[in-house]
Amino acid sequence: MSSAYINPPEMPVCEAPLGIRYDFLDGARVYLPELEGGAWFVTLTDADSGLVVYQNEIKTGVLKSKKRYFVRFEIKIQRRSDAGDMEPVFQHVLDLRDQNVVVQIPVGTIGDVFAWFPYVSRFAAARQARVTCVMSPALIPLFEATYPELRLMTAAQLEADSTLQRAYANYHIGLFFKDTENTLQPTDFRHVGLHKTAAYILGVDPSEIRPRIALEDDTRPIAEPYVCIATQSSAQCKYWNNPTGWLDVVSHLKARGYRVICIDQKPVHGAGYVWNRIPHGAEDETGDRPLAERARWLKHAAFFVGLSSGLSWLAWAMETPVVMISGFTHPTNEFETPYRVINWHACNSCWNDPREMFDHNDFFWCPRHANTSKQFECTRLITSEQVIRTIEPLLNIE
């Protein structure tokens, strides 16, 4: 597994007869002690499909399933004597009811966690399990009050705690770009969307679900009508690369009587020779501020205009209408919004193309048209007019 996740104990934690041990930490795991005068005959089955995924005779050792996502595994162990007779020894079907289960979300990025976390709650309810969810400490305060059925902790707390040592099962949520054999996810996340990949990993209903957020202060920050925007992102392909786009939209919103509030973390961001700045005319509410403060701004905004980024997911969680400008992702990658802006005439959706491998270290990643006149055309060719037409139905709606 990736070092981003905390590994379980080397030895399976659940006891079975004759010194056998088992658990479902990173897939099904079975330890078989050395058997004198014979051998173990082990069958591992997908209990829901009836498919035998492993069957073999083993003298001693640890058996681990290839699949690490939720599968209702059945473990069946028999003992073969020297005379060739088969004796049933142990049989167990994965059942998470009232069991300690750990779900790890190792990333600190806002959008990923807001996309995935609701499915952890759905998973706990569907399986009737006692679930501990590991996530960024910056996000735990937003969820603690609204998800009392879950135990939330940081990775550091998990390492210092014996929770994983006592867990019956463990699941990892993430974007697994190189999982060509679908070991960590049943289907490539690029096919099912950023949020729904968590549902498939956990084996629950993938229908869309918003996270529930509690704000200590949810009062309106300003009296006048306003719109929130966020223009920054972690790679240039995610930006709205139309050179006058934000200027035109901000000007239009102000002319219609709205204050325009920029809630990005950074007023300036970029790399090399390209630096993206807060649009002229927008009010600067950027900075290293708590997410709860940004959520408060979003809750009372008329609507939000942003990119395929974390603040769009936060706006969606706050039930604020989201105008999302994105070309490098396909609309199925994000939550459903009637205000999604994409230009189908331009190159698009490279992020959701399994043939293209995203390079986290290349700020100017453009896999199909890098260093050509078509670079970033997916958003460069999204016009101000298209975005303004999209937001027009949202103006002056109380």
BELQUIGI-V284071 format. One record per run of one state. SS is the DSSP state (helix for helix, strand for strand, loop for the rest). FROM is the first residue (numbers start at 1). LEN is the number of residues. Records with the same first field share a line. If there is no record, write none. Layout:
SS: FROM-LEN + FROM-LEN
This chain:
loop: 1-13 + 16-1 + 20-1 + 26-3 + 33-5 + 47-4 + 59-2 + 65-8 + 82-4 + 94-6 + 106-4 + 128-2 + 135-2 + 144-7 + 154-1 + 161-2 + 167-2 + 174-15 + 193-3 + 203-23 + 230-6 + 239-6 + 256-3 + 263-5 + 272-2 + 278-5 + 285-6 + 300-4 + 307-3 + 318-4 + 326-5 + 334-6 + 342-8 + 353-24 + 381-3 + 393-6
strand: 14-2 + 21-5 + 29-4 + 38-9 + 51-8 + 61-4 + 73-9 + 86-8 + 100-6 + 130-5 + 151-3 + 169-5 + 226-4 + 259-4 + 268-4 + 274-4 + 283-2 + 304-3 + 322-4 + 340-2
helix: 17-3 + 110-18 + 137-7 + 155-6 + 163-4 + 189-4 + 196-7 + 236-3 + 245-11 + 291-9 + 310-8 + 331-3 + 350-3 + 377-4 + 384-9
